[in-house]
Amino acid sequence: MSVPSALVSSKLKPDLSNWDPENEETWDPKLAWRTLWITTFSLTLAFAAWYLVSAIAPRLNDIGYSLAPGQLYWLVAIPGLAGGLLRLVFMFLPPIMGTRSLVAMSSALLVLPMLGWTLAARDTATPYWVLLALAFSAGIGGGTFSGFMASTSYFFPKRLAGTALGLQAGIGNFGIGLMQLLLPWVVGFGLLGTAALTPQSSAKGDLVWLHNGGLVLIPWALLAVVLAIVYLRRVPVTANFRQQMDIFRIKHTWIMTAIYLMSFGAYSGLAAQMGLIILNVYGHFPDAPNPLAFAFIGPVVGALVRAASGPFCDRWGGAIFTLIGGIGMTVGTVVTAFFLSPSSVSDFWGFLTGMLIIFTFAGFANAGTFKQMPMIFPKRQAGGAIAWTSAIAAFGPFIVGIALTAISPTTFFVGCAVFCVFCTWLAWHYYARPGAPYPS
């Protein structure tokens, strides 16, 4: 096991037993940043696996499946349900397992949905219940987030928390857009010597390798396992299950949960369902827009904004970014609502504008909240609060998917606007107004 590079000029013990990021003498920045980049690499793959279903689902009927719109909405919603449930498990694992074991195990588990959807895309006789089970397995990718972010919060001082968590979450979120951008490209050819695998025939008679969507990710997930085992270490933050429950007695846990449900819940939910919304709202027009050509744009924009905002949150505080994000998301949901009963395909550009406003300002709010929580809560409780809020927000894809099967898109977006107003008021009253107790 390597000795931390800063040991020569510090008092940090080789076993990290006195690790304290707030004290320069007992903190190794090289180890902290190395941990951030490896866990972020794994997290990016995790988000790609989580959104694998949303990228593949719009193409399933094209290769021979016969799924109704409601079945497709459910299929894309299930990873959100699984991600939220699994985050409730992963949130307790960082102080129990430690970073190395947690990241290695999580990266290995990602192979399950990747391999499963590789096989399902090659066999259109796969029963629907199997597809639902495979969709649930994709939720492993969403579940890891609460464990990874809480773990990373142990490695950095509060002055760098916004930068570190913003980079990890923002680059990790990029996995959503990466999956939706990558899939339309990789399905067009035999991949890395796998051309011998029989391609699928589309409704237009073209050959597609839809199974490549999952197959392309598997080698990278295995690489993440190796990197975690070789280079990551555990820092001495420990707590059992009972000790971690104390965050639920703090009112700010619940306030930040509502705010993060607004920001990341909407971001993740709309990222998962945007392709199907485009298909169902605009698909009946001649020259309808291709969902796969546009679904990745919003998630990529939001991820970039989140990653870029981290250093600014460290400088000016997270509360103001959360407030600005909430205001912008309210505007975006209202704009989008006006273009969900289109009279012509040209209305699509108004819809896309509204959606991009939502994703952009969700990036600001996501960055702001993850700067706020390490400032509001002590170190151990901050990890638990980050994990809990991210767990609840991970239900976003499920909530959005189920809502769109029950009510019209217009009604849904009006409801989103009302919720955004409420959460924006919470951000202002408790954190951003003059004299608020936790303005950072």
C-alpha positions in Angstrom: 0.0 0.0 0.0 1.5 3.3 -1.0 2.4 6.0 1.5 0.6 9.4 0.9 2.8 11.8 -1.0 2.4 14.6 1.5 3.6 12.4 4.4 7.2 13.7 4.3 6.1 17.3 5.2 3.1 16.5 7.3 1.8 14.7 10.4 -0.6 12.4 8.4 -0.1 8.9 9.6 0.5 6.1 6.9 -2.7 4.4 7.8 -4.7 7.7 7.5 -6.0 7.2 11.1 -5.7 10.9 11.8 -7.1 12.1 8.4 -8.6 15.6 8.7 -9.1 17.7 5.5 -9.5 20.9 7.6 -5.9 20.5 8.8 -3.2 20.9 6.1 -0.8 18.7 8.1 -3.2 15.7 8.2 -4.6 16.0 4.7 -3.1 14.6 1.5 -4.5 16.7 -1.5 -3.0 14.3 -4.1 -4.9 11.4 -2.6 -8.1 13.4 -2.4 -7.9 14.5 -6.0 -6.9 11.0 -7.2 -9.9 9.6 -5.4 -12.2 12.3 -6.9 -11.1 11.4 -10.5 -11.4 7.7 -10.1 -14.8 7.8 -8.4 -16.0 10.3 -11.0 -14.9 8.0 -13.8 -16.9 5.2 -12.3 -19.8 7.6 -11.6 -20.0 8.7 -15.2 -20.3 5.0 -16.3 -22.9 4.5 -13.6 -25.1 7.3 -15.0 -24.6 5.9 -18.5 -25.8 2.5 -17.3 -28.7 4.2 -15.4 -29.9 5.9 -18.6 -29.2 3.0 -20.9 -32.8 2.0 -21.0 -34.0 5.6 -21.9 -31.6 5.5 -24.9 -32.6 2.0 -26.0 -36.3 2.1 -25.4 -37.3 4.4 -28.3 -35.7 2.0 -30.7 -37.1 -1.3 -29.4 -40.3 -1.3 -31.5 -38.1 -0.4 -34.5 -36.2 -3.7 -34.2 -39.2 -6.0 -33.7 -40.7 -5.4 -30.3 -44.4 -4.5 -30.0 -44.6 -2.3 -26.9 -47.4 0.2 -26.2 -46.6 3.8 -25.3 -47.6 3.1 -21.7 -45.3 0.1 -21.5 -42.4 2.2 -22.8 -43.0 4.9 -20.2 -43.0 2.3 -17.5 -39.8 0.7 -18.9 -38.0 4.0 -18.8 -39.5 4.9 -15.4 -38.4 1.7 -13.6 -34.6 2.6 -13.5 -35.7 5.8 -11.6 -37.6 3.8 -9.1 -34.7 1.3 -8.7 -32.2 4.2 -8.5 -34.1 5.9 -5.7 -34.6 2.7 -3.7 -30.9 1.6 -4.1 -29.7 5.1 -3.1 -31.5 4.5 0.2 -29.1 1.5 0.6 -26.0 3.1 -0.8 -26.3 6.1 1.5 -25.4 4.0 4.5 -22.4 2.2 2.9 -19.6 4.8 2.8 -18.8 4.8 6.5 -19.4 1.1 6.7 -17.5 -0.2 3.6 -15.0 2.6 2.9 -14.3 4.2 -0.5 -12.1 1.5 -2.1 -14.5 -1.4 -1.5 -17.6 0.7 -2.3 -16.4 1.9 -5.6 -14.9 -1.5 -6.7 -18.1 -3.3 -5.8 -20.4 -0.7 -7.5 -18.3 -0.7 -10.7 -18.5 -4.5 -10.9 -22.3 -4.5 -10.4 -22.7 -2.1 -13.4 -21.8 -5.0 -15.7 -25.2 -6.6 -14.9 -27.5 -4.1 -16.8 -24.8 -3.6 -19.5 -24.7 -7.3 -20.3 -28.4 -7.8 -19.8 -29.4 -5.1 -22.3 -26.8 -6.4 -24.7 -28.6 -9.7 -24.7 -32.2 -8.2 -24.7 -31.4 -6.1 -27.8 -30.4 -9.3 -29.6 -33.6 -11.2 -28.8 -37.0 -9.6 -29.5 -38.8 -12.5 -28.0 -37.6 -11.4 -24.5 -40.7 -11.2 -22.3 -41.8 -7.8 -21.0 -41.3 -8.9 -17.4 -37.6 -9.6 -18.2 -37.3 -6.2 -19.7 -38.7 -4.7 -16.5 -36.2 -6.7 -14.5 -33.3 -5.5 -16.6 -34.6 -1.9 -16.3 -34.6 -2.3 -12.6 -31.0 -3.6 -12.7 -30.0 -0.4 -14.5 -31.0 1.4 -11.3 -27.7 0.2 -9.8 -26.1 3.0 -11.8 -28.4 5.6 -10.2 -28.0 4.1 -6.7 -24.2 4.5 -6.6 -24.5 8.3 -6.6 -25.5 8.7 -3.0 -22.6 6.5 -1.8 -20.0 8.1 -4.1 -20.9 11.7 -3.3 -21.0 11.1 0.5 -17.7 9.3 0.3 -16.0 12.1 -1.7 -17.2 14.6 0.9 -14.9 12.9 3.4 -11.8 13.7 1.4 -12.1 17.5 0.9 -12.1 20.6 3.3 -15.2 22.7 3.3 -13.5 25.5 1.3 -13.2 23.0 -1.7 -16.4 21.1 -1.2 -18.3 23.0 -3.9 -15.6 22.5 -6.5 -15.0 18.8 -5.7 -18.7 17.8 -5.5 -19.6 20.0 -8.4 -17.0 18.4 -10.6 -17.9 14.9 -9.5 -21.6 15.3 -9.9 -21.4 17.4 -13.1 -19.0 15.1 -14.9 -20.9 12.1 -13.6 -24.2 13.6 -14.9 -22.5 13.9 -18.2 -22.9 10.1 -18.4 -26.6 10.7 -19.2 -25.9 12.7 -22.3 -23.0 10.5 -23.2 -25.2 7.5 -23.3 -27.9 9.2 -25.4 -25.3 10.7 -27.7 -23.2 7.6 -28.0 -26.0 5.1 -28.7 -27.2 6.5 -32.1 -23.6 6.3 -33.3 -22.5 2.9 -32.0 -25.6 1.1 -33.2 -24.5 1.7 -36.8 -21.6 -0.8 -37.0 -20.1 -3.9 -35.6 -18.1 -2.9 -32.5 -14.5 -3.9 -31.7 -14.4 -7.2 -33.5 -18.1 -8.0 -32.6 -19.4 -7.6 -36.2 -19.9 -11.4 -36.1 -22.8 -10.8 -33.7 -26.0 -10.7 -35.8 -27.3 -7.2 -36.2 -31.0 -6.3 -35.9 -33.1 -5.1 -38.8 -35.0 -1.8 -38.4 -38.5 -1.1 -39.7 -36.9 0.7 -42.6 -34.8 -2.4 -43.5 -31.5 -0.9 -42.2 -29.1 -3.0 -40.1 -28.5 -1.8 -36.6 -26.4 -3.2 -33.7 -28.6 -2.0 -30.9 -26.9 -4.4 -28.5 -23.8 -2.2 -28.8 -25.4 0.3 -26.4 -24.6 -1.9 -23.4 -21.7 -3.8 -24.9 -19.5 -0.7 -25.4 -19.6 0.1 -21.7 -18.5 -3.2 -20.2 -14.7 -2.9 -20.7 -14.7 0.5 -19.0 -16.7 -0.7 -16.0 -14.1 -3.5 -15.6 -11.3 -0.8 -15.8 -13.1 1.1 -13.0 -13.0 -2.0 -10.8 -9.2 -2.3 -11.3 -8.6 1.4 -10.7 -10.6 1.3 -7.5 -8.8 -1.7 -6.1 -5.3 -0.4 -7.0 -5.5 3.3 -6.2 -8.2 4.1 -3.7 -8.0 4.0 0.1 -10.3 4.3 3.0 -10.3 7.3 5.4 -11.4 6.9 9.0 -15.0 8.1 8.9 -17.1 5.4 10.4 -20.7 5.1 11.6 -23.1 2.3 12.0 -26.7 2.3 10.7 -28.2 3.7 13.9 -25.7 6.6 14.2 -26.5 7.7 10.7 -30.2 8.1 11.4 -29.7 11.3 13.4 -29.9 13.4 10.2 -33.6 12.9 10.2 -34.0 15.0 13.3 -32.7 18.1 11.6 -35.2 20.2 9.7 -32.6 21.3 7.1 -32.4 17.7 6.0 -36.0 17.9 4.8 -35.7 21.4 3.4 -32.7 20.4 1.3 -34.5 17.2 0.2 -37.3 19.2 -1.2 -35.0 21.6 -3.0 -32.9 18.9 -4.5 -36.0 17.0 -5.6 -36.8 20.1 -7.6 -33.4 20.4 -9.1 -32.0 17.0 -9.7 -35.4 15.2 -9.5 -36.5 17.3 -12.5 -33.2 17.1 -14.2 -33.0 13.3 -14.0 -36.7 12.7 -14.7 -36.8 14.9 -17.8 -33.5 13.5 -19.0 -35.0 10.0 -18.9 -38.3 10.9 -20.5 -37.5 13.7 -22.9 -37.1 11.3 -25.9 -40.5 9.7 -25.3 -42.1 13.1 -24.7 -40.8 14.3 -28.1 -42.0 11.0 -29.7 -45.5 11.2 -28.2 -46.1 14.9 -28.5 -44.5 15.6 -31.9 -44.1 12.2 -33.5 -47.3 12.3 -35.4 -46.3 15.3 -37.6 -44.7 14.8 -41.0 -40.9 15.4 -40.7 -41.2 14.9 -36.9 -38.0 15.5 -35.0 -35.8 12.5 -34.2 -36.0 12.0 -30.4 -32.5 10.6 -30.2 -31.1 13.6 -32.0 -32.2 16.0 -29.3 -32.6 14.0 -26.0 -28.9 14.3 -25.1 -28.6 18.1 -25.4 -30.4 19.1 -22.2 -28.6 16.6 -19.9 -25.2 17.6 -21.4 -25.9 21.3 -20.9 -27.1 20.8 -17.3 -24.1 18.6 -16.5 -21.6 21.2 -17.9 -23.3 24.0 -15.9 -23.2 22.0 -12.7 -19.5 21.1 -13.1 -18.5 24.7 -14.0 -20.5 26.3 -11.2 -18.7 24.5 -8.4 -15.7 26.9 -8.0 -18.1 29.9 -8.2 -20.2 28.3 -5.4 -17.1 28.1 -3.3 -16.4 31.8 -3.8 -19.9 33.2 -3.5 -21.8 30.5 -1.6 -24.2 27.9 -2.8 -27.4 29.5 -1.6 -27.5 32.2 -4.3 -26.9 29.6 -7.0 -29.7 27.4 -5.7 -32.0 30.5 -5.7 -31.1 31.5 -9.2 -31.5 27.9 -10.4 -35.0 27.7 -8.8 -36.1 30.9 -10.5 -34.8 29.8 -13.9 -36.4 26.3 -13.6 -39.8 28.0 -12.8 -39.5 30.1 -16.0 -38.5 27.0 -18.0 -41.4 24.9 -16.9 -43.9 27.7 -17.7 -42.4 28.2 -21.2 -42.4 24.5 -22.0 -46.1 24.1 -20.9 -47.1 26.4 -23.8 -45.7 24.0 -26.5 -47.1 20.7 -25.4 -50.3 20.9 -27.5 -48.6 21.8 -30.8 -50.5 22.9 -33.9 -47.5 22.3 -36.1 -44.0 20.8 -35.9 -42.5 24.3 -35.8 -43.7 24.5 -32.2 -41.0 22.0 -31.3 -38.4 24.8 -31.2 -40.3 26.5 -28.4 -40.6 23.2 -26.5 -36.8 22.7 -26.9 -36.1 26.2 -25.7 -38.1 25.7 -22.6 -36.5 22.3 -21.9 -33.0 23.8 -22.3 -33.9 26.6 -19.8 -34.9 23.9 -17.3 -31.8 21.8 -17.7 -29.5 24.9 -17.6 -30.9 26.3 -14.4 -31.1 22.8 -12.9 -27.3 22.7 -13.3 -27.0 25.9 -11.2 -29.3 24.6 -8.5 -27.6 21.2 -8.4 -24.2 22.8 -7.9 -25.6 25.2 -5.2 -27.2 22.5 -3.1 -24.1 20.4 -3.0 -22.1 23.4 -1.8 -24.7 24.1 0.8 -24.9 20.8 2.5 -21.2 20.5 3.6 -21.7 24.0 5.1 -25.0 23.3 6.9 -24.1 19.9 8.4 -21.0 18.6 10.3 -18.7 16.3 8.3 -20.3 12.9 9.1 -23.9 14.3 8.9 -23.1 16.1 5.7 -22.3 12.8 4.0 -25.6 11.3 5.2 -27.6 14.4 4.2 -26.0 14.4 0.7 -26.8 10.7 0.4 -30.4 11.0 1.6 -31.3 14.0 -0.5 -29.8 12.4 -3.6 -31.6 9.2 -2.9 -35.0 10.9 -2.9 -34.2 13.0 -6.0 -33.2 9.8 -7.8 -36.9 8.9 -7.9 -37.2 11.7 -10.5 -37.3 9.5 -13.5 -39.9 7.2 -11.9 -42.1 10.2 -10.7 -41.9 11.9 -14.1 -42.6 8.6 -16.0 -45.6 7.6 -13.9 -47.0 11.1 -14.0 -46.9 11.2 -17.8 -48.9 8.0 -17.9 -51.6 9.4 -15.6 -51.9 13.1 -16.7 -51.3 15.2 -19.8 -47.8 16.7 -20.4 -49.3 20.2 -20.0 -50.8 19.4 -16.6 -47.6 17.8 -15.5 -45.4 20.9 -16.4 -47.9 23.3 -14.7 -47.6 21.2 -11.6 -43.8 21.3 -11.9 -43.9 25.1 -12.1 -45.9 25.3 -8.8 -43.4 23.0 -7.1 -40.5 25.0 -8.4 -42.1 28.2 -6.9 -42.4 26.5 -3.5 -38.9 25.2 -3.5 -37.5 28.5 -4.7 -39.2 30.2 -1.7 -37.6 27.7 0.6 -34.2 28.5 -0.8 -34.8 32.2 -0.3 -36.3 32.1 3.1 -33.9 29.7 4.8 -30.6 30.3 2.9 -30.4 33.2 0.4 -32.2 36.1 2.1 -30.2 38.7 4.0 -29.7 37.4 7.5 -30.3 33.8 6.7 -28.4 31.4 9.1 -26.7 29.4 6.3 -26.0 31.7 3.4 -23.1 29.6 2.1 
